[in-house]
Amino acid sequence: MRVIVERDQEGVSRRAAQFIANLVRRRPTCVLGLATGGTPLGTYTELIRLHREENLDFSRVVTFNLDEYVGLSATHPQSYRHFMQRHFFDHINVDPRDTHVPDGRALDFEAYCEQYERMIADEGGIDLQLLGIGSDGHIAFNEPGSSLGSRTRLKTLTEETVRDNARFFGSEQEVPRLAITMGVGTILESRQCLLLAAGATKASAVRDTIEGPITAQVTASALQLHRDVIAILDEEAARLLERRDYYREVERSQAALQEGRLGKFGLAPS
Ligand code: GLP
């Protein structure tokens, strides 16, 4: 896993937006996997800025969101569909028909989840999946104990997640107890994953994800099996990583290689 440590959340957002913008420029028809929550907000703001000021073009981009609360309609202020419209889709030129957020009001969930998987496959799979992380180390709504091979399905939220997400609702009682979520297996099939984390409350989940054993108790740890994951963290979220200095050295070496500063490696042209 590539680990990039930025000074603060703003740095995380800017860096993540750069990766996404580069992909959209390189492949205008790319398929983006998107996430909700407080963490990716700044990334969306920066992408909107790039759209407005630098003509970043989303007109042929297709998007799939990770998850949605069961029971909330698309217009409910706390639904993830509403979140995406308000914080991203309404401000860029993506075709609304190409934005997909699971339908939390689907009646036949089993059939709907299969259909969601099929839609992703029909678009050729996800090129880049943006991910936040829960304080218990979950990705999307794959709570501890989720199968690491899981596919899109219904999931019961843990008390910890309900508590964490209550800040977006009036009270804990209003937080839905069920969600529809891409599975860990679905996420692992994306071609690249960007895992974002900021703030001290994520530090232990980040340590367990990056340096702990691969376990269904920390579903983000399954990302260690993926060949192309970039974790972008702020200092606080990276605080408990033992190999922090090494990750920094790797980034310095990469930058030197890219800039052709080969002397550092004893490869200076004669
Ligand atoms: C929810 C979402 C996750 C998100 C997590 C953390 O559980 N389903 O996708 O990563 O919250 O959210 P935040 O970024 O607000 O801490």
Residues whose N, C-alpha, C, O or C-beta is under 5 A from the ligand:
A	BS01	GLP	A35 T36 G37 G38 T39 D67 G132 I133 G134 H138 A140 F141
